[in-house]
Amino acid sequence: MSAVIIDGKKISAQIKDEAKSLAAEFNADGIQPCLAVILVGDDPASRVYVRNKKRACEYVGIKSLSYELSEKTSQQELLELIEKLNNDKECNGILVQLPLPEHIDEQKVLLAIRPDKDVDGFHPYNVGLLSIGSARLKACTPAGCIELIKRSGIDIQGKSCVVVGRSNIVGKPVSMLLLAENGTVTVCHSKTKNIKDVCLGADIIVAAVGIPKFIKADMIKDGAVIIDVGINRLENGKLCGDVDFEACKEKAGFITPVPGGVGPMTIAMLMKNCLEACRIQRMA
Ligand code: L34
């Protein structure tokens, strides 16, 4: 049997259209939602992602403020810019694209962003709300994974969910979100002893390890739902996920492609978060 290919481009387009209607309602009330996007250095992949984010803002009707800073920017300068944006009433969301150059302490920077403008959901305050099941601004990639699953008509409740990878950006938050959906969640990582057996027990696998084709067909059960968060660039320039897509698609029930799966969802969920941040700030 061949898997249903989950179309992240199509689902993300729907979400962006929903965001566009919501943005129009804000506009009708004389409000212009606004996102500040900060990029430090010139990592080529980050440039692509940031460009996609700015494009999405334009489509949805969110104003974007773009800060493209040199690789040499000091931590202090970056913190000063964040402080300025924290106090700028026009600006509803602040996004600092990761990774940052090595001389900058990522945690310090994320901690400096006002939690109600933290559209990435990376601030410890928002991480805390997520872990007590009261998330407001949810990390975009993890939230995108959940939307892909739900909008494909899959019920998470009671399912065995295996997350491969435990990063702060994807593995941990997606585990919390799956748990909030009443999934039974197992998190695997580099020290896990029997990853293959754990994965074979999964109804839903979220792969976020950053290793090309790490999840092989003999690690998944028939009909499993496979969500591939990996974006690895191969030597030939092609993108490749953490899942062996060609082999797994013959066995899985549902599978996301790379590109065109989780990536576009990250951006769509960011648009939703910007509008949510705008709403939260207006209620305050
Ligand atoms: N602060 N840093 C912050 N927030 C984020 O949410 C991110 N992430 C990750 C990296 N750093 C971040 C992103 O924006 C990954 N990520 C991201 C965003 C967009 C896409 C992929 C990752 C994307 O558009 N992917 C396309 C292919 C793009 C290409 O051709 O390279 C896709 O179809 O998967």
py3Dmol code that shows the C-alpha trace and the ligand (Angstrom):
import py3Dmol

protein = """\
ATOM      1  CA  MET A   1       0.000   0.000   0.000  1.00  0.00           C
ATOM      2  CA  SER A   2       1.184   3.490  -0.746  1.00  0.00           C
ATOM      3  CA  ALA A   3       0.969   6.311   1.789  1.00  0.00           C
ATOM      4  CA  VAL A   4      -1.123   9.442   1.536  1.00  0.00           C
ATOM      5  CA  ILE A   5       1.377  12.251   0.902  1.00  0.00           C
ATOM      6  CA  ILE A   6       0.489  15.103   3.260  1.00  0.00           C
ATOM      7  CA  ASP A   7       0.616  18.307   1.232  1.00  0.00           C
ATOM      8  CA  GLY A   8       2.199  20.925   3.491  1.00  0.00           C
ATOM      9  CA  LYS A   9       2.077  23.553   0.771  1.00  0.00           C
ATOM     10  CA  LYS A  10      -1.667  23.185   0.376  1.00  0.00           C
ATOM     11  CA  ILE A  11      -2.429  23.060   4.107  1.00  0.00           C
ATOM     12  CA  SER A  12      -0.123  26.009   4.807  1.00  0.00           C
ATOM     13  CA  ALA A  13      -1.896  27.981   2.053  1.00  0.00           C
ATOM     14  CA  GLN A  14      -5.224  27.368   3.802  1.00  0.00           C
ATOM     15  CA  ILE A  15      -3.805  28.557   7.108  1.00  0.00           C
ATOM     16  CA  LYS A  16      -2.323  31.651   5.493  1.00  0.00           C
ATOM     17  CA  ASP A  17      -5.737  32.393   3.975  1.00  0.00           C
ATOM     18  CA  GLU A  18      -7.341  32.082   7.404  1.00  0.00           C
ATOM     19  CA  ALA A  19      -4.676  34.444   8.742  1.00  0.00           C
ATOM     20  CA  LYS A  20      -5.354  36.819   5.874  1.00  0.00           C
ATOM     21  CA  SER A  21      -9.063  37.055   6.797  1.00  0.00           C
ATOM     22  CA  LEU A  22      -8.145  37.655  10.416  1.00  0.00           C
ATOM     23  CA  ALA A  23      -5.620  40.338   9.443  1.00  0.00           C
ATOM     24  CA  ALA A  24      -8.333  42.018   7.362  1.00  0.00           C
ATOM     25  CA  GLU A  25     -10.545  42.152  10.457  1.00  0.00           C
ATOM     26  CA  PHE A  26      -7.741  43.864  12.366  1.00  0.00           C
ATOM     27  CA  ASN A  27      -7.274  46.288   9.485  1.00  0.00           C
ATOM     28  CA  ALA A  28     -10.987  47.079   9.508  1.00  0.00           C
ATOM     29  CA  ASP A  29     -10.556  48.102  13.153  1.00  0.00           C
ATOM     30  CA  GLY A  30      -7.673  50.357  12.146  1.00  0.00           C
ATOM     31  CA  ILE A  31      -4.987  47.989  13.416  1.00  0.00           C
ATOM     32  CA  GLN A  32      -1.915  47.030  11.382  1.00  0.00           C
ATOM     33  CA  PRO A  33      -0.311  43.829  12.725  1.00  0.00           C
ATOM     34  CA  CYS A  34       3.453  44.034  12.484  1.00  0.00           C
ATOM     35  CA  LEU A  35       6.343  41.556  12.752  1.00  0.00           C
ATOM     36  CA  ALA A  36      10.025  42.399  13.187  1.00  0.00           C
ATOM     37  CA  VAL A  37      12.365  39.817  11.643  1.00  0.00           C
ATOM     38  CA  ILE A  38      16.008  39.914  12.730  1.00  0.00           C
ATOM     39  CA  LEU A  39      18.701  38.040  10.836  1.00  0.00           C
ATOM     40  CA  VAL A  40      22.306  38.145  12.061  1.00  0.00           C
ATOM     41  CA  GLY A  41      24.971  37.050   9.580  1.00  0.00           C
ATOM     42  CA  ASP A  42      24.486  35.563   6.147  1.00  0.00           C
ATOM     43  CA  ASP A  43      23.763  31.876   6.501  1.00  0.00           C
ATOM     44  CA  PRO A  44      22.257  31.026   3.076  1.00  0.00           C
ATOM     45  CA  ALA A  45      19.529  28.727   4.457  1.00  0.00           C
ATOM     46  CA  SER A  46      18.468  31.360   7.020  1.00  0.00           C
ATOM     47  CA  ARG A  47      18.269  33.919   4.224  1.00  0.00           C
ATOM     48  CA  VAL A  48      15.840  31.696   2.308  1.00  0.00           C
ATOM     49  CA  TYR A  49      13.658  31.122   5.393  1.00  0.00           C
ATOM     50  CA  VAL A  50      13.607  34.799   6.328  1.00  0.00           C
ATOM     51  CA  ARG A  51      12.723  35.772   2.776  1.00  0.00           C
ATOM     52  CA  ASN A  52       9.853  33.251   2.821  1.00  0.00           C
ATOM     53  CA  LYS A  53       8.634  34.738   6.101  1.00  0.00           C
ATOM     54  CA  LYS A  54       8.642  38.273   4.755  1.00  0.00           C
ATOM     55  CA  ARG A  55       6.762  37.125   1.649  1.00  0.00           C
ATOM     56  CA  ALA A  56       4.150  35.406   3.772  1.00  0.00           C
ATOM     57  CA  CYS A  57       3.683  38.605   5.802  1.00  0.00           C
ATOM     58  CA  GLU A  58       3.072  40.516   2.612  1.00  0.00           C
ATOM     59  CA  TYR A  59       0.506  37.962   1.441  1.00  0.00           C
ATOM     60  CA  VAL A  60      -1.357  37.850   4.755  1.00  0.00           C
ATOM     61  CA  GLY A  61      -1.335  41.607   5.329  1.00  0.00           C
ATOM     62  CA  ILE A  62       1.140  41.788   8.191  1.00  0.00           C
ATOM     63  CA  LYS A  63       3.638  44.607   8.057  1.00  0.00           C
ATOM     64  CA  SER A  64       7.200  43.319   8.315  1.00  0.00           C
ATOM     65  CA  LEU A  65      10.170  45.217   9.689  1.00  0.00           C
ATOM     66  CA  SER A  66      13.392  43.675   8.465  1.00  0.00           C
ATOM     67  CA  TYR A  67      16.719  43.872  10.305  1.00  0.00           C
ATOM     68  CA  GLU A  68      19.612  42.241   8.477  1.00  0.00           C
ATOM     69  CA  LEU A  69      22.652  42.627  10.705  1.00  0.00           C
ATOM     70  CA  SER A  70      26.269  41.817  10.017  1.00  0.00           C
ATOM     71  CA  GLU A  71      27.882  38.622  11.308  1.00  0.00           C
ATOM     72  CA  LYS A  72      30.024  40.894  13.508  1.00  0.00           C
ATOM     73  CA  THR A  73      27.088  42.417  15.389  1.00  0.00           C
ATOM     74  CA  SER A  74      27.781  42.264  19.115  1.00  0.00           C
ATOM     75  CA  GLN A  75      25.434  40.631  21.586  1.00  0.00           C
ATOM     76  CA  GLN A  76      24.936  44.027  23.206  1.00  0.00           C
ATOM     77  CA  GLU A  77      23.852  45.624  19.928  1.00  0.00           C
ATOM     78  CA  LEU A  78      21.388  42.803  19.304  1.00  0.00           C
ATOM     79  CA  LEU A  79      19.987  43.098  22.842  1.00  0.00           C
ATOM     80  CA  GLU A  80      19.581  46.852  22.373  1.00  0.00           C
ATOM     81  CA  LEU A  81      17.632  46.339  19.157  1.00  0.00           C
ATOM     82  CA  ILE A  82      15.361  43.821  20.916  1.00  0.00           C
ATOM     83  CA  GLU A  83      14.801  46.263  23.774  1.00  0.00           C
ATOM     84  CA  LYS A  84      13.857  48.963  21.293  1.00  0.00           C
ATOM     85  CA  LEU A  85      11.351  46.616  19.593  1.00  0.00           C
ATOM     86  CA  ASN A  86      10.010  45.440  22.976  1.00  0.00           C
ATOM     87  CA  ASN A  87       9.020  49.052  23.653  1.00  0.00           C
ATOM     88  CA  ASP A  88       7.782  49.824  20.146  1.00  0.00           C
ATOM     89  CA  LYS A  89       3.969  49.843  20.266  1.00  0.00           C
ATOM     90  CA  GLU A  90       3.753  49.389  16.498  1.00  0.00           C
ATOM     91  CA  CYS A  91       5.612  46.089  16.647  1.00  0.00           C
ATOM     92  CA  ASN A  92       3.591  43.021  17.726  1.00  0.00           C
ATOM     93  CA  GLY A  93       6.081  40.236  17.131  1.00  0.00           C
ATOM     94  CA  ILE A  94       9.856  39.826  17.343  1.00  0.00           C
ATOM     95  CA  LEU A  95      11.613  36.953  15.600  1.00  0.00           C
ATOM     96  CA  VAL A  96      15.359  36.405  15.847  1.00  0.00           C
ATOM     97  CA  GLN A  97      16.247  33.817  13.220  1.00  0.00           C
ATOM     98  CA  LEU A  98      18.389  30.967  14.545  1.00  0.00           C
ATOM     99  CA  PRO A  99      21.152  29.888  14.517  1.00  0.00           C
ATOM    100  CA  LEU A 100      23.014  32.961  15.782  1.00  0.00           C
ATOM    101  CA  PRO A 101      26.776  33.480  15.329  1.00  0.00           C
ATOM    102  CA  GLU A 102      28.839  31.674  17.960  1.00  0.00           C
ATOM    103  CA  HIS A 103      29.846  34.781  19.917  1.00  0.00           C
ATOM    104  CA  ILE A 104      26.202  35.463  20.785  1.00  0.00           C
ATOM    105  CA  ASP A 105      24.479  33.639  23.665  1.00  0.00           C
ATOM    106  CA  GLU A 106      21.249  32.359  22.194  1.00  0.00           C
ATOM    107  CA  GLN A 107      19.481  31.854  25.539  1.00  0.00           C
ATOM    108  CA  LYS A 108      20.264  35.439  26.622  1.00  0.00           C
ATOM    109  CA  VAL A 109      18.797  36.752  23.402  1.00  0.00           C
ATOM    110  CA  LEU A 110      15.629  34.651  23.572  1.00  0.00           C
ATOM    111  CA  LEU A 111      15.153  35.663  27.212  1.00  0.00           C
ATOM    112  CA  ALA A 112      15.315  39.338  26.218  1.00  0.00           C
ATOM    113  CA  ILE A 113      12.256  39.146  23.964  1.00  0.00           C
ATOM    114  CA  ARG A 114       9.037  40.248  25.654  1.00  0.00           C
ATOM    115  CA  PRO A 115       6.997  37.049  26.125  1.00  0.00           C
ATOM    116  CA  ASP A 116       3.899  38.603  24.569  1.00  0.00           C
ATOM    117  CA  LYS A 117       5.920  39.433  21.422  1.00  0.00           C
ATOM    118  CA  ASP A 118       7.655  36.061  21.326  1.00  0.00           C
ATOM    119  CA  VAL A 119       6.078  34.743  18.123  1.00  0.00           C
ATOM    120  CA  ASP A 120       8.532  31.815  18.056  1.00  0.00           C
ATOM    121  CA  GLY A 121       7.378  30.600  21.477  1.00  0.00           C
ATOM    122  CA  PHE A 122      10.995  30.131  22.567  1.00  0.00           C
ATOM    123  CA  HIS A 123      10.978  32.332  25.693  1.00  0.00           C
ATOM    124  CA  PRO A 124      11.116  30.251  28.900  1.00  0.00           C
ATOM    125  CA  TYR A 125       7.813  31.833  29.988  1.00  0.00           C
ATOM    126  CA  ASN A 126       6.056  30.514  26.875  1.00  0.00           C
ATOM    127  CA  VAL A 127       7.872  27.177  27.150  1.00  0.00           C
ATOM    128  CA  GLY A 128       6.537  26.987  30.711  1.00  0.00           C
ATOM    129  CA  LEU A 129       2.959  27.717  29.619  1.00  0.00           C
ATOM    130  CA  LEU A 130       3.307  25.000  26.989  1.00  0.00           C
ATOM    131  CA  SER A 131       4.498  22.498  29.551  1.00  0.00           C
ATOM    132  CA  ILE A 132       1.535  23.139  31.856  1.00  0.00           C
ATOM    133  CA  GLY A 133      -0.839  22.742  28.924  1.00  0.00           C
ATOM    134  CA  SER A 134      -1.750  26.449  28.662  1.00  0.00           C
ATOM    135  CA  ALA A 135       0.241  27.424  25.586  1.00  0.00           C
ATOM    136  CA  ARG A 136      -0.583  30.731  23.930  1.00  0.00           C
ATOM    137  CA  LEU A 137       2.271  31.372  21.503  1.00  0.00           C
ATOM    138  CA  LYS A 138       3.366  27.893  20.402  1.00  0.00           C
ATOM    139  CA  ALA A 139       6.674  27.240  18.671  1.00  0.00           C
ATOM    140  CA  CYS A 140       5.882  27.393  14.953  1.00  0.00           C
ATOM    141  CA  THR A 141       7.441  24.170  13.636  1.00  0.00           C
ATOM    142  CA  PRO A 142       5.939  21.985  16.389  1.00  0.00           C
ATOM    143  CA  ALA A 143       2.535  23.653  16.018  1.00  0.00           C
ATOM    144  CA  GLY A 144       2.817  23.106  12.266  1.00  0.00           C
ATOM    145  CA  CYS A 145       3.390  19.372  12.796  1.00  0.00           C
ATOM    146  CA  ILE A 146       0.220  19.119  14.885  1.00  0.00           C
ATOM    147  CA  GLU A 147      -1.826  21.011  12.279  1.00  0.00           C
ATOM    148  CA  LEU A 148      -0.568  18.714   9.509  1.00  0.00           C
ATOM    149  CA  ILE A 149      -1.689  15.682  11.503  1.00  0.00           C
ATOM    150  CA  LYS A 150      -5.080  17.100  12.503  1.00  0.00           C
ATOM    151  CA  ARG A 151      -5.941  18.564   9.117  1.00  0.00           C
ATOM    152  CA  SER A 152      -5.181  15.194   7.544  1.00  0.00           C
ATOM    153  CA  GLY A 153      -8.047  13.819   9.618  1.00  0.00           C
ATOM    154  CA  ILE A 154      -5.835  11.924  12.060  1.00  0.00           C
ATOM    155  CA  ASP A 155      -6.844  11.744  15.715  1.00  0.00           C
ATOM    156  CA  ILE A 156      -3.847  11.941  18.069  1.00  0.00           C
ATOM    157  CA  GLN A 157      -5.732  10.923  21.210  1.00  0.00           C
ATOM    158  CA  GLY A 158      -4.552   7.606  22.613  1.00  0.00           C
ATOM    159  CA  LYS A 159      -2.021   7.061  19.819  1.00  0.00           C
ATOM    160  CA  SER A 160       1.521   5.987  20.418  1.00  0.00           C
ATOM    161  CA  CYS A 161       3.631   8.980  19.353  1.00  0.00           C
ATOM    162  CA  VAL A 162       7.403   8.710  19.020  1.00  0.00           C
ATOM    163  CA  VAL A 163       9.457  11.877  18.693  1.00  0.00           C
ATOM    164  CA  VAL A 164      12.991  11.325  17.446  1.00  0.00           C
ATOM    165  CA  GLY A 165      15.153  14.249  18.628  1.00  0.00           C
ATOM    166  CA  ARG A 166      14.975  16.374  21.791  1.00  0.00           C
ATOM    167  CA  SER A 167      15.925  19.885  20.709  1.00  0.00           C
ATOM    168  CA  ASN A 168      14.427  22.920  22.427  1.00  0.00           C
ATOM    169  CA  ILE A 169      13.160  24.123  19.052  1.00  0.00           C
ATOM    170  CA  VAL A 170      11.351  20.982  17.877  1.00  0.00           C
ATOM    171  CA  GLY A 171      11.696  17.725  19.816  1.00  0.00           C
ATOM    172  CA  LYS A 172      10.724  18.950  23.284  1.00  0.00           C
ATOM    173  CA  PRO A 173       7.911  21.336  22.297  1.00  0.00           C
ATOM    174  CA  VAL A 174       6.343  18.901  19.795  1.00  0.00           C
ATOM    175  CA  SER A 175       6.346  16.258  22.549  1.00  0.00           C
ATOM    176  CA  MET A 176       4.443  18.638  24.824  1.00  0.00           C
ATOM    177  CA  LEU A 177       1.916  19.433  22.104  1.00  0.00           C
ATOM    178  CA  LEU A 178       1.345  15.742  21.322  1.00  0.00           C
ATOM    179  CA  LEU A 179       0.846  15.143  25.033  1.00  0.00           C
ATOM    180  CA  ALA A 180      -1.666  18.013  25.169  1.00  0.00           C
ATOM    181  CA  GLU A 181      -3.549  16.203  22.369  1.00  0.00           C
ATOM    182  CA  ASN A 182      -3.673  13.109  24.611  1.00  0.00           C
ATOM    183  CA  GLY A 183      -1.065  11.175  22.671  1.00  0.00           C
ATOM    184  CA  THR A 184       1.141   8.680  24.518  1.00  0.00           C
ATOM    185  CA  VAL A 185       4.537  10.193  23.900  1.00  0.00           C
ATOM    186  CA  THR A 186       8.030   8.704  23.831  1.00  0.00           C
ATOM    187  CA  VAL A 187      11.066  10.866  23.110  1.00  0.00           C
ATOM    188  CA  CYS A 188      14.127   9.200  21.540  1.00  0.00           C
ATOM    189  CA  HIS A 189      17.581  10.733  21.253  1.00  0.00           C
ATOM    190  CA  SER A 190      21.193   9.858  20.545  1.00  0.00           C
ATOM    191  CA  LYS A 191      21.521   7.838  23.763  1.00  0.00           C
ATOM    192  CA  THR A 192      18.333   5.805  23.259  1.00  0.00           C
ATOM    193  CA  LYS A 193      19.238   2.123  23.115  1.00  0.00           C
ATOM    194  CA  ASN A 194      16.639   0.529  20.876  1.00  0.00           C
ATOM    195  CA  ILE A 195      15.382   3.304  18.609  1.00  0.00           C
ATOM    196  CA  LYS A 196      14.277   0.880  15.914  1.00  0.00           C
ATOM    197  CA  ASP A 197      12.033  -1.083  18.283  1.00  0.00           C
ATOM    198  CA  VAL A 198      10.623   2.073  19.838  1.00  0.00           C
ATOM    199  CA  CYS A 199       9.809   3.460  16.390  1.00  0.00           C
ATOM    200  CA  LEU A 200       8.236   0.170  15.303  1.00  0.00           C
ATOM    201  CA  GLY A 201       5.696   0.625  18.104  1.00  0.00           C
ATOM    202  CA  ALA A 202       4.680   4.100  16.914  1.00  0.00           C
ATOM    203  CA  ASP A 203       1.377   5.088  15.343  1.00  0.00           C
ATOM    204  CA  ILE A 204       2.839   8.550  14.754  1.00  0.00           C
ATOM    205  CA  ILE A 205       6.544   9.370  14.297  1.00  0.00           C
ATOM    206  CA  VAL A 206       7.906  12.916  14.334  1.00  0.00           C
ATOM    207  CA  ALA A 207      11.479  12.885  13.026  1.00  0.00           C
ATOM    208  CA  ALA A 208      13.632  15.837  14.089  1.00  0.00           C
ATOM    209  CA  VAL A 209      17.214  14.605  14.366  1.00  0.00           C
ATOM    210  CA  GLY A 210      18.975  16.409  11.535  1.00  0.00           C
ATOM    211  CA  ILE A 211      20.387  13.244   9.993  1.00  0.00           C
ATOM    212  CA  PRO A 212      19.457  12.565   6.358  1.00  0.00           C
ATOM    213  CA  LYS A 213      17.264   9.446   5.914  1.00  0.00           C
ATOM    214  CA  PHE A 214      17.690   8.408   9.565  1.00  0.00           C
ATOM    215  CA  ILE A 215      14.231   6.783   9.656  1.00  0.00           C
ATOM    216  CA  LYS A 216      14.286   3.715   7.402  1.00  0.00           C
ATOM    217  CA  ALA A 217      11.363   1.614   6.199  1.00  0.00           C
ATOM    218  CA  ASP A 218      12.247  -1.243   8.561  1.00  0.00           C
ATOM    219  CA  MET A 219      11.811   1.140  11.543  1.00  0.00           C
ATOM    220  CA  ILE A 220       8.158   1.987  10.889  1.00  0.00           C
ATOM    221  CA  LYS A 221       5.007  -0.028  11.265  1.00  0.00           C
ATOM    222  CA  ASP A 222       2.513  -0.539   8.465  1.00  0.00           C
ATOM    223  CA  GLY A 223       0.176   2.421   8.148  1.00  0.00           C
ATOM    224  CA  ALA A 224       2.133   4.709  10.513  1.00  0.00           C
ATOM    225  CA  VAL A 225       1.919   8.510  10.251  1.00  0.00           C
ATOM    226  CA  ILE A 226       5.370   9.950   9.467  1.00  0.00           C
ATOM    227  CA  ILE A 227       6.070  13.659  10.015  1.00  0.00           C
ATOM    228  CA  ASP A 228       9.507  14.672   8.741  1.00  0.00           C
ATOM    229  CA  VAL A 229      10.897  17.865  10.270  1.00  0.00           C
ATOM    230  CA  GLY A 230      14.422  17.436   8.872  1.00  0.00           C
ATOM    231  CA  ILE A 231      15.807  19.765   6.234  1.00  0.00           C
ATOM    232  CA  ASN A 232      19.249  18.516   5.303  1.00  0.00           C
ATOM    233  CA  ARG A 233      21.044  19.925   2.315  1.00  0.00           C
ATOM    234  CA  LEU A 234      22.892  17.206   0.417  1.00  0.00           C
ATOM    235  CA  GLU A 235      26.152  17.745  -1.480  1.00  0.00           C
ATOM    236  CA  ASN A 236      24.235  17.879  -4.760  1.00  0.00           C
ATOM    237  CA  GLY A 237      22.303  20.855  -3.351  1.00  0.00           C
ATOM    238  CA  LYS A 238      19.066  18.891  -2.986  1.00  0.00           C
ATOM    239  CA  LEU A 239      17.008  18.971   0.209  1.00  0.00           C
ATOM    240  CA  CYS A 240      16.480  15.751   2.092  1.00  0.00           C
ATOM    241  CA  GLY A 241      14.507  14.991   5.235  1.00  0.00           C
ATOM    242  CA  ASP A 242      15.316  12.817   8.255  1.00  0.00           C
ATOM    243  CA  VAL A 243      13.160  10.080   6.714  1.00  0.00           C
ATOM    244  CA  ASP A 244      13.953   7.753   3.835  1.00  0.00           C
ATOM    245  CA  PHE A 245      10.900   9.028   1.977  1.00  0.00           C
ATOM    246  CA  GLU A 246      10.990   6.783  -1.087  1.00  0.00           C
ATOM    247  CA  ALA A 247      11.160   3.580   0.968  1.00  0.00           C
ATOM    248  CA  CYS A 248       8.870   4.716   3.816  1.00  0.00           C
ATOM    249  CA  LYS A 249       6.095   5.942   1.563  1.00  0.00           C
ATOM    250  CA  GLU A 250       5.453   2.342   0.477  1.00  0.00           C
ATOM    251  CA  LYS A 251       4.778   1.327   4.072  1.00  0.00           C
ATOM    252  CA  ALA A 252       3.418   4.380   5.896  1.00  0.00           C
ATOM    253  CA  GLY A 253      -0.228   5.411   6.022  1.00  0.00           C
ATOM    254  CA  PHE A 254       0.585   9.125   5.816  1.00  0.00           C
ATOM    255  CA  ILE A 255       3.915  10.832   5.188  1.00  0.00           C
ATOM    256  CA  THR A 256       5.155  14.405   4.715  1.00  0.00           C
ATOM    257  CA  PRO A 257       7.585  15.265   1.900  1.00  0.00           C
ATOM    258  CA  VAL A 258      10.685  17.492   2.131  1.00  0.00           C
ATOM    259  CA  PRO A 259      10.457  20.117   0.781  1.00  0.00           C
ATOM    260  CA  GLY A 260       6.750  20.901   0.803  1.00  0.00           C
ATOM    261  CA  GLY A 261       5.873  19.354   4.171  1.00  0.00           C
ATOM    262  CA  VAL A 262       6.654  20.859   7.564  1.00  0.00           C
ATOM    263  CA  GLY A 263       8.752  23.819   6.228  1.00  0.00           C
ATOM    264  CA  PRO A 264       5.876  25.833   4.763  1.00  0.00           C
ATOM    265  CA  MET A 265       3.806  25.077   7.879  1.00  0.00           C
ATOM    266  CA  THR A 266       6.419  26.754  10.093  1.00  0.00           C
ATOM    267  CA  ILE A 267       5.820  29.947   8.188  1.00  0.00           C
ATOM    268  CA  ALA A 268       2.020  29.656   8.192  1.00  0.00           C
ATOM    269  CA  MET A 269       1.986  29.114  11.972  1.00  0.00           C
ATOM    270  CA  LEU A 270       4.244  32.142  12.405  1.00  0.00           C
ATOM    271  CA  MET A 271       1.588  34.245  10.656  1.00  0.00           C
ATOM    272  CA  LYS A 272      -1.051  32.907  13.072  1.00  0.00           C
ATOM    273  CA  ASN A 273       1.211  33.663  16.032  1.00  0.00           C
ATOM    274  CA  CYS A 274       1.754  37.258  14.877  1.00  0.00           C
ATOM    275  CA  LEU A 275      -1.980  37.833  14.849  1.00  0.00           C
ATOM    276  CA  GLU A 276      -2.366  36.082  18.199  1.00  0.00           C
ATOM    277  CA  ALA A 277       0.382  38.311  19.642  1.00  0.00           C
ATOM    278  CA  CYS A 278      -1.446  41.338  18.281  1.00  0.00           C
ATOM    279  CA  ARG A 279      -4.673  40.146  19.964  1.00  0.00           C
ATOM    280  CA  ILE A 280      -2.940  39.429  23.278  1.00  0.00           C
ATOM    281  CA  GLN A 281      -1.343  42.873  23.333  1.00  0.00           C
ATOM    282  CA  ARG A 282      -4.635  44.594  22.623  1.00  0.00           C
ATOM    283  CA  MET A 283      -6.309  42.808  25.522  1.00  0.00           C
ATOM    284  CA  ALA A 284      -3.546  43.725  27.947  1.00  0.00           C
TER     285      ALA A 284
END
"""
ligand_1 = """\
34
L34
N 13.897 31.867 15.343
N 14.736 30.322 13.875
C 13.669 30.876 14.480
N 12.407 30.461 14.247
C 12.163 29.460 13.382
O 10.919 29.004 13.204
C 13.239 28.877 12.703
N 13.075 27.899 11.751
C 14.062 26.830 11.656
C 15.449 27.501 11.582
N 15.583 28.666 12.434
C 14.533 29.313 12.991
C 12.575 28.145 10.511
O 11.999 29.174 10.205
C 13.665 26.144 10.361
N 12.796 27.095 9.687
C 12.305 26.946 8.361
C 11.477 27.877 7.750
C 11.032 27.691 6.455
C 11.396 26.593 5.741
C 12.213 25.662 6.324
C 12.657 25.840 7.628
C 10.924 26.436 4.336
O 10.419 27.344 3.740
N 11.124 25.244 3.750
C 10.755 24.932 2.381
C 11.985 24.808 1.502
C 12.864 26.005 1.493
C 14.146 25.786 0.709
O 14.031 25.596 -0.523
O 15.225 25.763 1.312
C 10.053 23.576 2.381
O 9.265 23.336 1.488
O 10.357 22.760 3.267
"""
view = py3Dmol.view(width=600, height=400)
view.addModel(protein, "pdb")
view.setStyle({"model": 0}, {"cartoon": {"style": "trace"}})
view.addModel(ligand_1, "xyz")
view.setStyle({"model": 1}, {"stick": {}})
view.zoomTo()
view.show()
